[in-house]
Amino acid sequence: MSKVTSKLQVTLPKALAERYGIEPGDDIRFEEAGEVIRVVPAGVDAAAGGLGTEARLRLFDAATDRQRARDAGRPARRAETRGWTREELYERGPQDAD
């Protein structure tokens, strides 16, 4: 865990710097992300997670395949009786008084 100095400076842990290729002298951005602050190396598109279009599509396709495999192993659920029919919905409300 890093501490903020009296000059509002923060030391980036070495393991994170090495993992994300941040070197002394590199620029980084601090971005608001809801209740947290995101640290983003310069030149990285944070919205894309630093991945190109092809890589994001590959990850999406892999996730879709995993979901389909999970769904294939489950029996299809039948709708349970709700105690009412769709037609009854149109009959329930207050009748317009002419």
WOBELVEN-V774838 format. One record per pair of residues at least 4 apart in sequence whose ideal C-beta (glycine too) atoms are under 6 Angstrom apart, sorted by the first residue. I is the first residue (numbers start at 1). J is the second residue. If there is no record, write none. Layout:
i=I j=J
i=I j=J
//
This chain:
i=2 j=10
i=2 j=11
i=4 j=8
i=4 j=10
i=5 j=9
i=12 j=16
i=12 j=17
i=17 j=22
i=20 j=41
i=22 j=26
i=22 j=41
i=27 j=42
i=28 j=39
i=28 j=41
i=29 j=40
i=30 j=37
i=31 j=38
i=31 j=40
i=33 j=38
i=40 j=44
i=40 j=46
i=44 j=50
i=51 j=55
i=51 j=56
i=84 j=88
//
